[in-house]
Amino acid sequence: MRRLIKRFIDKLPYVRGLRHRVNELEAYIIEHHGTIDFIPDRDFGMGVTLTGLKKRGYVPKVIYDIGAAEGAWARLALEVFPDSSIVCFEPLTERTKSLEQLVSDSREKVRFFNVGIGDADTELHMGVTEDLYSSSFAYGSTKRAVTVRTLESLHRTDNLELPSFVKIDVQGFEGRVINGGPSAFAHADMVLMECTFLPFCADMHTLDQTISFMSSKGFIPYEFVDFLRRPLDGAMGQCDILFIKRDHQLVSCLSWG
């Protein structure tokens, strides 16, 4: 099933939101079947990664979803980790209705902040794309002013609990998010983030730079989660990587079998 889904997506024009639709599908499967183990070729994918963590005994208490979009990833995370609480951050007002519905459906397991996350409390102009999914502070011609907060200041003013797990999907703004939340990332066990093979805009770090940067913060790569090829020539363009603290118990055993 998963192979067929991915083949279908690969044949479509480049629409970044399709990755979020796959997250929604995986959440539905887990909700109704309790597992995605019956899906063939399941060696990678968001649902595989999250359920794999749970099988290994890892259950995050608090999850941050930075760049939450319409909440598809957060819904998937809740299906896998129903006892976790999730804090969603999303600056686009077009996503407010979906995320407020998620808050209501979650029975107070989810909080939502209609702000961008960066390295200063300020107002920035965000490049907003037609499909919304590729919108970014790092690029874009159609600009919109949005409120940006640091995680550090939100901890002080909004009584946010520090995260165990952080997912970042901010299109080239990852370094500023991390630099603006030293307490959050010192406390976090894992960081799931999108990495690029080429610098598609001036502020965007390439994969090698991102791994080096995360290493300086105490994290090492743990899993390749998913991949996306660029429509220009079919070359590998992006990947999602799960980083883990280098001293975490999940990487303490060095045995293969």
PyMOL commands that set and color helices and strands:
alter all, ss='L'
color gray80, all
select helices_A, chain A and resi 2-11+17-33+46-55+72-80+93-105+151-158+174-179+182-187+207-216+249-251
alter helices_A, ss='H'
color red, helices_A
select strands_A, chain A and resi 62-66+85-89+110-113+116-117+122-127+143-149+165-168+190-196+219-229+236-245
alter strands_A, ss='S'
color yellow, strands_A
deselect
rebuild
show_as cartoon
